[in-house]
Amino acid sequence: MNGDTTEAPVLVAGAGPTGMTAALALHARGVEATILEADPEDRDRSGSRAIYVHGSTLGTLERIHPGLGSDLVKEGLVWPTRRTLFRGKEVFNRTYDSPGGSGDIPHFTSVPQVVTERYMLDALESIGVDIHWDAEVVGVDSTADGVRVETDDGREWETEYLVGADGGGSAVRDEIGANFEGDQSENSFIIADIDETEDDPRPLERVFHYDAPAADGRNVLLVPFTGGWRLDIQCIEGDDPEELVSDDRMREFVRDIMGERYEDNLTWVSSYRFLQVMADTFVDDHRRVLLAGEAAHLLAPFGARGMNSGIADADEAASAVAVALDARTEAVARDEVELYAARREKAAEFNLGAAGQALEYLQGDDPVTVLRKEAAASLADRFETAGEWLDDAPYGPHDTPPIVSTGNY
Ligand SMILES: Cc1cc2nc3c(=O)[nH]c(=O)nc-3n(C[C@H](O)[C@H](O)[C@H](O)COP(=O)(O)OP(=O)(O)OC[C@H]3O[C@@H](n4cnc5c(N)ncnc54)[C@H](O)[C@@H]3O)c2cc1C
């Protein structure tokens, strides 16, 4: 096939949750997209990763592919209890008797990313979207008339618009010359998946434990998802993350934090330093290439804004491309793509700020932050708001990004 040029109305680079959503959202708007994915079809996407799927994300998926949002609701679970401990003592505990949200879509669902991706793949197959596996995008050349894309199998593609959803190491982003610089978290975090046990399973609670004695004084977060648990441990000064993720040490952590019945159930572990970074532009000079998801921004995971905001980017990119394709003037087409960039760059700035606030709070070892946490813990028995503050703060503010105006009156 070397030397072939294939024409496609719209190309999407990357079959992660952002790229797959972009193709579904384009189809919903009457536009057929083709996906170019670097990985082979039988790839292994390990780790639970984006388990917390916001209600608004479920709503978007349901809107662009009826049944997709509600399937994820059926696959996922809504943990009813929020619980926080401080150095071994409970400071907050609240159970909700309803999953919230609206209609059949709850406030959130907790489901491993690999399951979400499987449902997205099925949805794409059902509407006949082509995914070209083993097709890594290596070259992007945009002009006022369209985009030429080169993949590493030697093929060339011509398209009207390209959505770059090729993740944190995006080649599309590099090819359009966008800068991608930002900060890295000071601490490392250990993230592990643990299978549920049939023998006396833990109650379905999201538990945050400050300075947990069972983890030798490290902060610990435990979150249930369908079939298992996500365990996050925040490293402290002097920790060697590589040593902490060894089989023996993880077995000890799991036993001490979750109970002996879980000690053989570790299925995945990794250590991370989180990046907080966004591209300096989400579109190319010719307004033909749109960056979305982690190709455009990387966020610390507290507040679960990563995949959720990538799906919002994808839906808005599809909307802009669909209008631009139908536009009768070049200026209107450019305007739609620019509006996409304005909206999603603003949203990314907002999300970076919110995730950064959570990260700063979690890493904060300055005397004021330490004192505030200790004071709140000591007041939590008498004032529920003090406990609630401790329970809430690790996830940052709950607000959603503001709607961006075009400046028109
Ligand atoms: C430990 C952890 C926990 C997380 N928890 C949460 C959470 O609770 N909630 C949340 O919302 N988010 C969470 N996230 C973030 C979430 O996993 C990501 O935001 C999400 O996967 C990003 O989706 P994406 O499609 O933009 O990028 P990716 O998932 O990275 O997908 C990019 C795709 O592009 C492909 N690709 C790469 N280069 C090329 C190329 N040159 N050409 C073609 N294809 C290419 C890749 O193979 C991949 O398939 C977490 C992440 C981690 C690591």
The ligand as a Gaussian input file, in Angstrom:
#p B3LYP/6-31G(d) Opt

LIG

0 1
 C       -3.315000       6.585000      37.100000
 C       -4.291000       7.431000      36.361000
 C       -5.519000       7.700000      36.922000
 C       -6.434000       8.477000      36.242000
 N       -7.653000       8.706000      36.802000
 C       -8.562000       9.462000      36.150000
 C       -9.886000       9.666000      36.670000
 O      -10.240000       9.145000      37.754000
 N      -10.774000      10.417000      35.939000
 C      -10.417000      11.004000      34.736000
 O      -11.225000      11.686000      34.100000
 N       -9.175000      10.789000      34.200000
 C       -8.252000      10.037000      34.874000
 N       -7.022000       9.782000      34.318000
 C       -6.683000      10.377000      33.021000
 C       -7.181000       9.548000      31.855000
 O       -6.696000       8.217000      31.896000
 C       -6.722000      10.244000      30.584000
 O       -7.126000      11.598000      30.702000
 C       -7.314000       9.662000      29.320000
 O       -6.829000       8.371000      29.021000
 C       -6.929000      10.591000      28.177000
 O       -7.574000      10.155000      27.021000
 P       -7.024000      10.569000      25.594000
 O       -7.888000       9.823000      24.639000
 O       -6.961000      12.047000      25.506000
 O       -5.528000      10.046000      25.562000
 P       -5.017000       8.537000      25.626000
 O       -5.894000       7.699000      26.485000
 O       -3.571000       8.621000      25.952000
 O       -5.209000       8.028000      24.140000
 C       -4.364000       8.478000      23.093000
 C       -4.381000       7.436000      21.996000
 O       -3.598000       7.912000      20.920000
 C       -2.728000       6.878000      20.493000
 N       -1.550000       7.520000      19.875000
 C       -0.480000       8.072000      20.467000
 N        0.348000       8.627000      19.557000
 C       -0.221000       8.429000      18.349000
 C        0.127000       8.797000      17.030000
 N        1.249000       9.493000      16.752000
 N       -0.696000       8.430000      16.012000
 C       -1.841000       7.744000      16.261000
 N       -2.225000       7.367000      17.506000
 C       -1.436000       7.721000      18.536000
 C       -2.417000       6.099000      21.739000
 O       -1.967000       4.785000      21.454000
 C       -3.776000       6.109000      22.432000
 O       -4.600000       5.072000      21.990000
 C       -6.094000       9.004000      34.979000
 C       -4.858000       8.728000      34.410000
 C       -3.958000       7.952000      35.085000
 C       -2.625000       7.655000      34.445000

